[in-house]
């Protein structure tokens, strides 16, 4: 596999699949290229898909900026240059930072299951936070399963119980070291782009699962409102791992947006979209979202 050198001198291994407009996929906390097992086969038919692992940042206070510089170096030294960029969760932070620092490298931007960070975002509940770190589990597998259960919807686990258990096994086998995980988590906690996201110039699609407990859906609404002309897409029956749970719809949304065309929605589609500040009737779903941001959004959107 090809490699490049990160800004700290470490080696970054990346993979390239398919041909077409380049698309860089940036994973979330604790995940790696393996997480895109439903994206690479589908999207590589239309794009040159690049995947890589996020490293452990040396300075967590500025860790997201470090990781964004790594992504920029990868694009430049691999000869790719300008590309579409998709990031999920922590990877969404990195994608935002890259779009802000190096707009010359970002063509289209897709932000998945993420927020703009800072103290103003809607936070996960203490119970979900405990599940994320496997609190109360008696084995590594139990901890991984508990965290991934909180990251997915009940509908997904009912439809694909075998696949869910395979993801638990893969996450357990390919998890980063505890130190790396902690450094990435600290970098995410320190990130705050709330005063800057209005400066993102790339065409932007925000995709979120309606049942995301890690990053409540109110964050997607706030993020899409803050980025000029961003398009918002909420997919039902999906949690934080919407790109796995609703992969077919997710992949089509991404491809359609980045290739600059819209296809008619399939019959029975359960997704919901909004653009240009007009938000339809799913505002009532915010009633179950806790936090100050959610309350403000409910008041504003219902008024």
Kinemage of the C-alpha trace (Angstrom):
@kinemage 1
@onewidth
@group {chain A} dominant
@subgroup {mainchain}
@vectorlist {calphas} color= white
{ca unk a 1} P 0.000 0.000 0.000
{ca unk a 2} L 1.244 3.527 -0.732
{ca unk a 3} L 2.524 5.696 2.102
{ca unk a 4} L 3.273 9.329 2.831
{ca unk a 5} L 4.814 11.176 5.777
{ca unk a 6} L 2.665 12.943 8.364
{ca unk a 7} L 3.515 16.370 9.731
{ca unk a 8} L 5.112 14.771 12.809
{ca unk a 9} L 7.375 12.602 10.667
{ca unk a 10} L 5.385 9.399 11.109
{ca unk a 11} L 4.311 7.257 8.188
{ca unk a 12} L 0.731 7.445 6.959
{ca unk a 13} L -0.492 4.400 5.072
{ca unk a 14} L -3.355 5.041 2.700
{ca unk a 15} L -5.376 3.021 0.224
{ca unk a 16} L -6.697 4.046 -3.176
{ca unk a 17} L -9.631 2.354 -4.905
{ca unk a 18} L -11.301 3.006 -8.251
{ca unk a 19} L -11.055 5.833 -10.728
{ca unk a 20} L -12.808 9.155 -11.118
{ca unk a 21} L -13.012 12.336 -9.061
{ca unk a 22} L -10.926 11.810 -5.888
{ca unk a 23} L -12.829 11.332 -2.626
{ca unk a 24} L -10.999 11.246 0.712
{ca unk a 25} L -12.774 9.383 3.546
{ca unk a 26} L -11.804 10.378 7.107
{ca unk a 27} L -12.906 7.954 9.865
{ca unk a 28} L -14.138 8.659 13.367
{ca unk a 29} L -12.694 7.976 16.805
{ca unk a 30} L -11.578 4.372 17.204
{ca unk a 31} L -12.332 3.472 13.601
{ca unk a 32} L -10.077 3.003 10.584
{ca unk a 33} L -10.302 2.234 6.860
{ca unk a 34} L -12.122 -1.015 7.669
{ca unk a 35} L -15.189 1.011 8.696
{ca unk a 36} L -15.832 1.973 5.062
{ca unk a 37} L -16.601 -1.607 4.002
{ca unk a 38} L -19.953 -0.493 2.580
{ca unk a 39} L -18.624 2.696 0.979
{ca unk a 40} L -15.470 1.621 -0.860
{ca unk a 41} L -17.096 -1.021 -3.126
{ca unk a 42} L -20.019 1.258 -4.035
{ca unk a 43} L -18.349 4.658 -4.283
{ca unk a 44} L -15.213 3.404 -6.058
{ca unk a 45} L -17.417 2.758 -9.100
{ca unk a 46} L -17.779 6.533 -9.477
{ca unk a 47} L -14.821 7.999 -7.563
{ca unk a 48} L -11.197 7.380 -6.768
{ca unk a 49} L -11.689 6.625 -3.072
{ca unk a 50} L -8.828 7.218 -0.645
{ca unk a 51} L -8.853 5.950 2.947
{ca unk a 52} L -6.338 6.284 5.784
{ca unk a 53} L -5.951 5.938 9.546
{ca unk a 54} L -6.012 8.897 11.899
{ca unk a 55} L -2.859 8.897 14.018
{ca unk a 56} L -2.420 9.880 17.643
{ca unk a 57} L -1.960 13.677 17.731
{ca unk a 58} L 1.001 14.904 19.767
{ca unk a 59} L -0.778 18.022 21.013
{ca unk a 60} L -4.431 17.197 21.767
{ca unk a 61} L -5.290 20.870 22.313
{ca unk a 62} L -4.532 21.425 18.634
{ca unk a 63} L -4.916 17.799 17.597
{ca unk a 64} L -7.647 18.291 15.000
{ca unk a 65} L -5.495 20.887 13.239
{ca unk a 66} L -2.604 18.370 13.253
{ca unk a 67} L -4.797 15.711 11.679
{ca unk a 68} L -6.106 18.176 9.092
{ca unk a 69} L -2.519 18.983 8.126
{ca unk a 70} L -1.890 15.250 7.723
{ca unk a 71} L -4.848 15.027 5.344
{ca unk a 72} L -3.532 17.988 3.362
{ca unk a 73} L -0.084 16.403 3.138
{ca unk a 74} L -1.629 13.129 1.969
{ca unk a 75} L -3.553 14.864 -0.813
{ca unk a 76} L -0.540 16.879 -1.937
{ca unk a 77} L 2.196 14.249 -1.727
{ca unk a 78} L 0.075 11.512 -3.265
{ca unk a 79} L -0.400 13.712 -6.315
{ca unk a 80} L -4.162 13.851 -5.816
{ca unk a 81} L -4.366 17.537 -4.970
{ca unk a 82} L -7.916 18.854 -4.799
{ca unk a 83} L -10.528 16.284 -3.730
{ca unk a 84} L -13.972 15.770 -2.300
{ca unk a 85} L -13.685 15.183 1.453
{ca unk a 86} L -16.025 13.134 3.659
{ca unk a 87} L -15.541 12.879 7.406
{ca unk a 88} L -17.587 11.177 10.084
{ca unk a 89} L -17.695 12.100 13.796
{ca unk a 90} L -14.109 13.070 14.767
{ca unk a 91} L -13.307 12.770 11.066
{ca unk a 92} L -15.983 15.394 10.487
{ca unk a 93} L -14.012 17.754 12.723
{ca unk a 94} L -10.897 17.053 10.664
{ca unk a 95} L -12.809 17.614 7.418
{ca unk a 96} L -14.114 20.978 8.659
{ca unk a 97} L -10.628 22.056 9.726
{ca unk a 98} L -9.194 21.017 6.359
{ca unk a 99} L -11.899 22.955 4.504
{ca unk a 100} L -11.174 26.043 6.616
{ca unk a 101} L -7.374 25.883 6.479
{ca unk a 102} L -6.926 24.583 2.939
{ca unk a 103} L -9.981 25.468 0.854
{ca unk a 104} L -7.813 25.008 -2.229
{ca unk a 105} L -7.762 21.258 -1.530
{ca unk a 106} L -11.468 20.711 -0.838
{ca unk a 107} L -13.904 20.425 -3.721
{ca unk a 108} L -17.102 19.103 -2.110
{ca unk a 109} L -17.530 18.497 1.631
{ca unk a 110} L -19.659 15.826 3.333
{ca unk a 111} L -20.010 15.981 7.126
{ca unk a 112} L -21.453 12.870 8.762
{ca unk a 113} L -22.616 12.307 12.355
{ca unk a 114} L -20.697 15.348 13.551
{ca unk a 115} L -21.004 18.870 14.945
{ca unk a 116} L -19.007 22.086 14.972
{ca unk a 117} L -17.777 21.271 18.486
{ca unk a 118} L -17.428 23.693 21.356
{ca unk a 119} L -19.603 24.189 24.405
{ca unk a 120} L -22.670 25.142 22.411
{ca unk a 121} L -23.248 21.760 20.800
{ca unk a 122} L -25.859 19.281 22.045
{ca unk a 123} L -24.042 16.648 24.105
{ca unk a 124} L -24.618 12.947 24.578
{ca unk a 125} L -26.248 11.869 27.814
{ca unk a 126} L -24.111 10.576 30.718
{ca unk a 127} L -25.570 7.125 30.118
{ca unk a 128} L -24.473 7.144 26.473
{ca unk a 129} L -21.019 8.408 27.450
{ca unk a 130} L -20.677 5.510 29.879
{ca unk a 131} L -21.733 3.072 27.150
{ca unk a 132} L -19.236 4.593 24.727
{ca unk a 133} L -16.395 3.663 27.078
{ca unk a 134} L -17.905 0.308 28.027
{ca unk a 135} L -18.447 1.198 31.683
{ca unk a 136} L -19.795 -1.782 33.615
{ca unk a 137} L -18.608 -4.370 31.087
{ca unk a 138} L -16.624 -7.390 32.241
{ca unk a 139} L -14.687 -8.121 29.051
{ca unk a 140} L -13.165 -6.225 26.102
{ca unk a 141} L -15.808 -7.685 23.801
{ca unk a 142} L -18.560 -6.681 26.188
{ca unk a 143} L -17.213 -3.133 26.273
{ca unk a 144} L -16.975 -2.946 22.470
{ca unk a 145} L -20.458 -4.372 22.074
{ca unk a 146} L -21.919 -1.929 24.579
{ca unk a 147} L -20.375 1.046 22.804
{ca unk a 148} L -21.481 -0.080 19.357
{ca unk a 149} L -24.983 -0.850 20.587
{ca unk a 150} L -25.263 2.777 21.694
{ca unk a 151} L -23.869 3.861 18.311
{ca unk a 152} L -26.519 2.047 16.254
{ca unk a 153} L -30.299 1.947 16.055
{ca unk a 154} L -32.414 -0.934 17.265
{ca unk a 155} L -33.873 -1.217 13.767
{ca unk a 156} L -30.420 -1.853 12.303
{ca unk a 157} L -29.468 -4.447 14.895
{ca unk a 158} L -32.764 -6.269 14.335
{ca unk a 159} L -32.278 -6.363 10.560
{ca unk a 160} L -28.587 -7.259 10.567
{ca unk a 161} L -27.705 -9.044 13.836
{ca unk a 162} L -24.889 -11.040 12.246
{ca unk a 163} L -23.317 -7.995 10.640
{ca unk a 164} L -23.500 -6.123 13.935
{ca unk a 165} L -21.581 -8.884 15.722
{ca unk a 166} L -18.974 -8.880 12.924
{ca unk a 167} L -18.488 -5.140 13.432
{ca unk a 168} L -18.007 -5.738 17.159
{ca unk a 169} L -15.319 -8.333 16.369
{ca unk a 170} L -13.555 -6.102 13.853
{ca unk a 171} L -13.649 -3.063 16.140
{ca unk a 172} L -12.160 -5.166 18.922
{ca unk a 173} L -9.420 -6.588 16.683
{ca unk a 174} L -8.462 -3.293 15.026
{ca unk a 175} L -8.994 -0.812 17.832
{ca unk a 176} L -6.198 1.747 18.310
{ca unk a 177} L -4.071 1.620 21.440
{ca unk a 178} L -5.657 3.080 24.592
{ca unk a 179} L -3.166 5.970 24.440
{ca unk a 180} L -4.004 6.767 20.814
{ca unk a 181} L -7.721 6.534 21.542
{ca unk a 182} L -7.374 8.914 24.487
{ca unk a 183} L -5.291 11.411 22.485
{ca unk a 184} L -7.861 11.442 19.685
{ca unk a 185} L -10.705 11.815 22.195
{ca unk a 186} L -8.932 14.749 23.843
{ca unk a 187} L -8.389 16.361 20.443
{ca unk a 188} L -12.094 16.048 19.689
{ca unk a 189} L -13.053 17.503 23.066
{ca unk a 190} L -10.850 20.560 22.438
{ca unk a 191} L -12.235 21.268 18.953
{ca unk a 192} L -14.462 24.300 18.446
{ca unk a 193} L -15.229 25.578 14.955
{ca unk a 194} L -18.493 27.293 15.914
{ca unk a 195} L -17.245 30.826 15.190
{ca unk a 196} L -15.551 29.725 11.944
{ca unk a 197} L -17.819 27.336 10.057
{ca unk a 198} L -19.583 30.257 8.386
{ca unk a 199} L -16.316 30.686 6.458
{ca unk a 200} L -16.505 27.255 4.816
{ca unk a 201} L -16.772 27.908 1.087
{ca unk a 202} L -16.984 24.338 -0.235
{ca unk a 203} L -20.414 22.994 -1.239
{ca unk a 204} L -21.444 21.047 1.853
{ca unk a 205} L -23.762 18.132 2.604
{ca unk a 206} L -24.563 17.315 6.244
{ca unk a 207} L -25.842 13.753 6.813
{ca unk a 208} L -27.049 12.455 10.170
{ca unk a 209} L -28.936 9.535 11.645
{ca unk a 210} L -32.185 10.566 13.337
{ca unk a 211} L -31.437 8.245 16.277
{ca unk a 212} L -27.817 9.276 16.856
{ca unk a 213} L -27.166 9.153 20.598
{ca unk a 214} L -23.466 9.987 20.402
{ca unk a 215} L -23.966 13.248 18.496
{ca unk a 216} L -27.655 14.227 18.853
{ca unk a 217} L -29.384 15.279 15.644
{ca unk a 218} L -29.750 18.879 16.845
{ca unk a 219} L -26.055 19.247 16.044
{ca unk a 220} L -26.655 18.455 12.379
{ca unk a 221} L -29.378 21.089 12.189
{ca unk a 222} L -27.134 23.707 13.794
{ca unk a 223} L -24.171 22.776 11.598
{ca unk a 224} L -26.159 22.926 8.360
{ca unk a 225} L -27.611 26.284 9.365
{ca unk a 226} L -24.163 27.686 10.167
{ca unk a 227} L -22.451 26.687 6.894
{ca unk a 228} L -23.537 28.845 3.937
{ca unk a 229} L -25.923 27.012 1.583
{ca unk a 230} L -25.290 23.627 3.206
{ca unk a 231} L -27.706 20.818 2.408
{ca unk a 232} L -29.052 18.743 5.306
{ca unk a 233} L -30.134 15.106 5.082
{ca unk a 234} L -31.535 13.168 8.047
{ca unk a 235} L -31.940 9.397 7.652
{ca unk a 236} L -34.441 7.599 9.870
{ca unk a 237} L -33.789 4.243 11.570
{ca unk a 238} L -30.098 5.091 11.910
{ca unk a 239} L -27.792 6.125 14.712
{ca unk a 240} L -24.204 7.348 14.814
{ca unk a 241} L -23.060 4.767 12.247
{ca unk a 242} L -25.537 5.936 9.624
{ca unk a 243} L -23.032 5.182 6.847
{ca unk a 244} L -23.266 1.501 7.794
{ca unk a 245} L -26.882 1.326 8.976
{ca unk a 246} L -28.410 2.984 5.894
{ca unk a 247} L -25.495 2.399 3.533
{ca unk a 248} L -27.403 2.199 0.246
{ca unk a 249} L -29.256 5.469 0.800
{ca unk a 250} L -26.167 7.082 2.293
{ca unk a 251} L -23.951 6.201 -0.662
{ca unk a 252} L -26.497 7.482 -3.156
{ca unk a 253} L -26.903 10.746 -1.264
{ca unk a 254} L -23.136 11.253 -1.258
{ca unk a 255} L -22.640 10.374 -4.922
{ca unk a 256} L -25.594 12.447 -6.094
{ca unk a 257} L -24.431 15.484 -4.152
{ca unk a 258} L -20.779 15.290 -5.132
{ca unk a 259} L -21.454 14.564 -8.786
{ca unk a 260} L -23.796 17.531 -8.920
{ca unk a 261} L -27.061 15.854 -9.824
{ca unk a 262} L -30.223 14.832 -7.999
{ca unk a 263} L -32.128 11.658 -8.744
{ca unk a 264} L -35.818 11.222 -7.792
{ca unk a 265} L -36.261 9.796 -4.303
{ca unk a 266} L -37.073 6.104 -4.288
{ca unk a 267} L -40.595 5.070 -3.382
{ca unk a 268} L -40.947 4.636 0.359
{ca unk a 269} L -37.785 6.611 1.109
{ca unk a 270} L -37.603 7.430 4.797
{ca unk a 271} L -35.031 10.200 4.634
{ca unk a 272} L -35.726 13.848 5.273
{ca unk a 273} L -33.959 16.813 3.795
{ca unk a 274} L -33.776 20.550 4.063
{ca unk a 275} L -31.808 23.305 2.429
{ca unk a 276} L -31.538 27.057 2.383
{ca unk a 277} L -32.968 27.530 5.871
{ca unk a 278} L -36.320 25.796 5.201
{ca unk a 279} L -36.899 22.912 7.614
{ca unk a 280} L -39.995 20.691 7.264
{ca unk a 281} L -42.186 18.913 9.770
{ca unk a 282} L -39.562 16.664 11.323
{ca unk a 283} L -38.737 19.518 13.717
{ca unk a 284} L -40.951 17.705 16.209
{ca unk a 285} L -38.277 14.977 16.386
{ca unk a 286} L -36.167 17.498 18.306
{ca unk a 287} L -38.559 17.131 21.246
{ca unk a 288} L -36.662 14.067 22.335
{ca unk a 289} L -33.242 15.700 21.938
{ca unk a 290} L -31.857 17.095 25.221
{ca unk a 291} L -29.766 20.211 25.645
{ca unk a 292} L -29.828 23.984 25.376
{ca unk a 293} L -29.170 23.998 21.623
{ca unk a 294} L -32.087 21.663 20.973
{ca unk a 295} L -34.453 23.847 23.001
{ca unk a 296} L -33.385 26.948 21.115
{ca unk a 297} L -33.820 25.168 17.795
{ca unk a 298} L -37.265 23.904 18.742
{ca unk a 299} L -38.355 27.405 19.699
{ca unk a 300} L -36.886 28.984 16.581
{ca unk a 301} L -38.130 26.409 14.094
{ca unk a 302} L -41.608 26.166 15.574
{ca unk a 303} L -42.117 29.912 15.760
